[in-house]
Amino acid sequence: MPTAVRCSFFCVILVTLLLVVLPQLLYLSLLSNLHGQQQHSAHPVLEGTPRVELRWQREQKDHMKSMLGSGGILDASRQYRIYRHLLARDAGQSKDVALASHASLSNLWHLQELVQRCDGRISLALFASSGAQVKLAMVLTYTLTQLCQSVRQRVSVHLVCQSGDTAVFPEQDDAAEFAHLQTSNTSYPNNLLRNATRGGIGSAAFVLVLDIDTVPSQGLRSGFLDLADKGVDPHLVFVVPALEIRHTRRLPGTKEELLRLYQVGEV
């Protein structure tokens, strides 16, 4: 299945799940996949299933279990727990533009468009406000890597939750508990999440910090790297203009198209 089709399909599943209509189906699908991995050692590899893919799944599962088993770290206020780098990721280039963003579970579906518009590395801090949301966050994070190749190749996920909540790899939890999942009234720690996602960038020389529902213009990364090649003071901060477009309009692909929409009041 093409990557774009997988991502679009999973976006529909995410929206449905987050509206608390069919959350059990996604979770049962994950359990089925995990069960299949457990049976792999006792049965031959199915025809047409790449061995490298199955090996990656085992390695990713082991990596996530290791990160969760560490117990995470507490922030300075000791009110929140942070699990960094839940997905195994290469360090990447040192001279690059990486994107940093953060989201609650209800806004995670915006990640699809962010991945499609940004061709570089993405660091995402995911906030779970309750113990039930922590479990759901683990299900979504692991399942995203199975369905969307772009996510597993370029997105680094950092889970942020209440200090009293701990995360474990989802294997035998009861899926029915998600049917009554409600939004918590816990405040959304914007600054902590920005710091968490910024700290998870790694060696990238330049970082673009965006809200999850904001997307960069096409070619921004390559264009900025061309500018940086001419010499940029590493201590400079570039303020990127943000514009809002009517929901009925598609996102403009060029600056000229953006200016035309701005002149007629559509942007």
C-alpha positions as CSV (number, residue, x, y, z in Angstrom):
1,M,0.0,0.0,0.0
2,P,1.4,3.4,-0.9
3,T,2.6,5.6,2.0
4,A,0.1,8.4,1.3
5,V,-2.8,5.9,1.3
6,R,-1.7,4.4,4.6
7,C,-1.4,7.9,6.2
8,S,-4.8,9.0,4.9
9,F,-6.4,5.7,6.0
10,F,-5.0,6.1,9.5
11,C,-6.1,9.7,9.7
12,V,-9.7,8.6,9.3
13,I,-9.2,5.9,12.0
14,L,-7.7,8.5,14.3
15,V,-10.6,11.0,13.9
16,T,-13.1,8.2,14.6
17,L,-11.2,6.9,17.6
18,L,-10.8,10.3,19.1
19,L,-14.5,10.9,18.8
20,V,-14.9,7.8,21.0
21,V,-17.0,5.8,18.5
22,L,-14.9,2.8,17.7
23,P,-11.8,2.9,19.9
24,Q,-11.9,-0.8,20.6
25,L,-11.3,-1.7,16.9
26,L,-7.9,0.1,16.8
27,Y,-6.7,-1.5,20.0
28,L,-7.8,-5.0,19.0
29,S,-6.0,-4.5,15.7
30,L,-2.8,-3.7,17.6
31,L,-3.2,-6.7,19.8
32,S,-3.7,-8.9,16.8
33,N,-0.5,-7.5,15.3
34,L,1.4,-8.1,18.5
35,H,0.1,-11.7,18.7
36,G,1.3,-12.3,15.1
37,Q,4.8,-11.2,16.1
38,Q,4.8,-13.6,19.1
39,Q,3.8,-16.4,16.7
40,H,6.5,-15.5,14.2
41,S,9.2,-17.6,15.9
42,A,7.0,-20.7,15.6
43,H,6.0,-20.3,12.0
44,P,7.7,-19.5,8.7
45,V,7.6,-15.9,7.4
46,L,4.4,-15.3,5.3
47,E,5.0,-15.1,1.6
48,G,5.3,-11.4,0.5
49,T,6.2,-10.2,4.0
50,P,9.7,-8.6,3.9
51,R,12.0,-10.0,6.6
52,V,13.5,-6.6,7.2
53,E,10.1,-5.2,8.1
54,L,9.5,-7.9,10.7
55,R,12.9,-7.3,12.1
56,W,12.3,-3.6,12.3
57,Q,9.0,-4.2,14.2
58,R,10.7,-6.4,16.8
59,E,13.5,-3.9,17.2
60,Q,11.1,-1.0,17.5
61,K,9.0,-2.9,20.1
62,D,12.1,-3.7,22.1
63,H,13.3,0.0,21.9
64,M,9.9,1.3,23.1
65,K,9.8,-1.2,26.0
66,S,13.3,-0.1,27.0
67,M,12.4,3.6,27.0
68,L,9.2,3.0,28.9
69,G,11.0,0.7,31.4
70,S,13.3,3.5,32.3
71,G,10.4,5.3,34.0
72,G,11.1,8.6,32.2
73,I,12.3,11.7,33.9
74,L,10.5,14.3,36.0
75,D,10.5,18.0,35.0
76,A,11.8,20.7,37.3
77,S,8.4,21.2,39.0
78,R,8.1,17.4,39.5
79,Q,4.5,17.6,38.3
80,Y,5.1,15.9,34.9
81,R,6.9,12.8,33.7
82,I,8.7,12.8,30.3
83,Y,9.5,9.8,28.2
84,R,11.9,10.8,25.4
85,H,12.5,9.1,22.0
86,L,9.9,6.4,22.1
87,L,10.7,5.7,18.5
88,A,14.2,4.6,17.5
89,R,15.6,7.2,15.2
90,D,18.9,8.0,13.4
91,A,20.7,11.1,14.5
92,G,20.4,12.7,11.1
93,Q,22.5,15.5,9.6
94,S,24.1,18.1,11.8
95,K,23.3,20.9,9.4
96,D,19.6,20.6,8.9
97,V,16.3,22.2,9.7
98,A,14.2,20.1,12.1
99,L,10.6,20.8,13.0
100,A,9.5,20.8,16.7
101,S,5.8,20.5,17.6
102,H,3.5,19.3,20.3
103,A,-0.1,18.0,20.6
104,S,-2.8,16.6,22.8
105,L,-4.4,13.3,21.7
106,S,-7.4,15.1,20.3
107,N,-5.1,17.0,17.9
108,L,-2.7,14.2,16.9
109,W,-4.5,13.8,13.6
110,H,-2.8,17.0,12.4
111,L,0.4,15.1,12.3
112,Q,-0.5,13.6,8.9
113,E,-0.5,17.0,7.1
114,L,2.7,18.0,9.0
115,V,4.5,14.9,7.8
116,Q,3.3,15.4,4.2
117,R,4.4,19.1,4.1
118,C,7.7,18.7,5.9
119,D,10.4,16.5,4.4
120,G,12.8,16.7,7.3
121,R,12.9,15.4,10.8
122,I,10.1,16.1,13.2
123,S,10.1,16.1,17.0
124,L,6.7,15.7,18.6
125,A,5.8,16.1,22.3
126,L,2.6,14.2,22.9
127,F,0.6,15.1,26.1
128,A,-1.6,12.6,27.9
129,S,-3.5,14.1,30.8
130,S,-4.6,10.9,32.5
131,G,-3.6,7.3,33.0
132,A,-6.2,6.1,30.4
133,Q,-4.8,8.6,27.9
134,V,-1.3,7.4,28.6
135,K,-2.3,3.9,27.5
136,L,-4.1,5.2,24.4
137,A,-1.1,7.4,23.5
138,M,1.1,4.2,23.5
139,V,-1.4,2.4,21.3
140,L,-1.5,5.3,18.8
141,T,2.3,5.9,18.8
142,Y,3.1,2.2,18.1
143,T,0.3,1.8,15.5
144,L,1.3,5.0,13.7
145,T,4.7,3.4,13.0
146,Q,3.1,0.3,11.6
147,L,0.7,2.1,9.2
148,C,2.7,5.2,8.1
149,Q,6.3,4.7,6.9
150,S,7.0,8.5,6.9
151,V,6.2,8.6,10.7
152,R,8.6,5.8,11.6
153,Q,11.3,7.2,9.4
154,R,11.2,10.9,10.4
155,V,9.2,11.5,13.6
156,S,10.6,11.3,17.1
157,V,7.9,11.1,19.8
158,H,8.2,12.2,23.4
159,L,5.4,11.4,25.8
160,V,4.5,13.9,28.5
161,C,2.1,12.9,31.3
162,Q,1.3,13.6,35.0
163,S,4.1,12.6,37.3
164,G,1.8,10.0,39.0
165,D,1.2,8.2,35.7
166,T,3.5,5.7,34.3
167,A,3.5,4.3,30.7
168,V,4.0,0.6,29.7
169,F,4.0,-1.1,26.3
170,P,0.3,-2.1,25.4
171,E,0.0,-5.8,25.2
172,Q,-2.8,-7.2,27.4
173,D,-4.9,-4.1,28.5
174,D,-8.6,-4.3,28.2
175,A,-9.7,-2.4,25.1
176,A,-13.1,-1.7,26.6
177,E,-11.7,1.0,28.9
178,F,-11.2,3.3,26.0
179,A,-14.9,3.3,25.1
180,H,-15.6,5.7,28.0
181,L,-12.5,7.8,27.7
182,Q,-13.3,11.4,28.5
183,T,-11.3,14.6,28.1
184,S,-9.5,15.6,31.2
185,N,-9.7,19.1,32.6
186,T,-6.0,19.1,33.3
187,S,-4.3,22.3,32.0
188,Y,-2.2,21.9,28.9
189,P,1.5,22.7,29.7
190,N,2.5,24.6,26.6
191,N,5.9,25.7,27.7
192,L,6.9,22.3,29.1
193,L,5.9,20.7,25.8
194,R,7.8,23.2,23.7
195,N,10.9,22.5,25.8
196,A,10.4,18.8,25.6
197,T,10.1,18.7,21.8
198,R,12.9,21.2,21.4
199,G,15.2,19.1,23.6
200,G,14.4,16.0,21.5
201,I,15.7,17.5,18.3
202,G,19.3,16.2,18.6
203,S,22.1,17.5,16.4
204,A,20.1,19.7,14.0
205,A,21.6,23.2,13.6
206,F,18.2,24.9,13.0
207,V,14.8,24.3,14.6
208,L,11.4,25.5,13.4
209,V,8.9,25.5,16.3
210,L,5.3,25.1,15.2
211,D,1.9,24.4,16.7
212,I,0.5,21.1,15.5
213,D,-2.2,22.7,13.4
214,T,0.3,24.9,11.6
215,V,2.1,23.7,8.5
216,P,5.2,25.1,6.8
217,S,5.2,26.3,3.3
218,Q,6.5,24.0,0.6
219,G,10.2,24.1,0.1
220,L,10.8,26.0,3.4
221,R,13.5,23.5,4.6
222,S,15.5,23.4,1.3
223,G,15.2,27.2,0.8
224,F,16.4,28.0,4.3
225,L,19.4,25.5,3.9
226,D,20.3,27.4,0.7
227,L,20.3,30.6,2.7
228,A,22.3,29.0,5.5
229,D,25.0,27.9,3.0
230,K,25.7,31.5,2.3
231,G,26.5,32.1,6.0
232,V,24.1,32.5,8.9
233,D,24.9,33.6,12.4
234,P,23.9,30.6,14.6
235,H,22.7,33.0,17.3
236,L,20.1,34.6,15.1
237,V,16.4,33.9,15.5
238,F,14.3,34.1,12.4
239,V,10.6,35.1,13.0
240,V,8.5,33.2,10.4
241,P,5.2,35.0,9.5
242,A,2.1,32.9,10.1
243,L,-1.1,33.3,8.0
244,E,-4.5,31.8,8.3
245,I,-6.5,30.5,5.3
246,R,-10.2,29.8,4.9
247,H,-11.0,26.2,5.5
248,T,-12.6,25.9,2.0
249,R,-9.4,26.8,0.3
250,R,-6.5,24.4,-0.4
251,L,-3.1,25.5,0.9
252,P,-1.2,27.6,-1.6
253,G,1.9,25.9,-3.1
254,T,3.8,29.1,-4.0
255,K,4.4,32.6,-2.6
256,E,2.8,34.1,-5.7
257,E,-0.4,32.0,-5.1
258,L,-0.3,33.0,-1.4
259,L,-0.1,36.7,-2.3
260,R,-3.1,36.4,-4.7
261,L,-5.2,34.9,-2.0
262,Y,-4.1,37.5,0.4
263,Q,-5.1,40.3,-2.0
264,V,-8.6,39.0,-2.3
265,G,-9.1,38.5,1.4
266,E,-8.9,34.7,1.4
267,V,-5.8,34.7,3.6
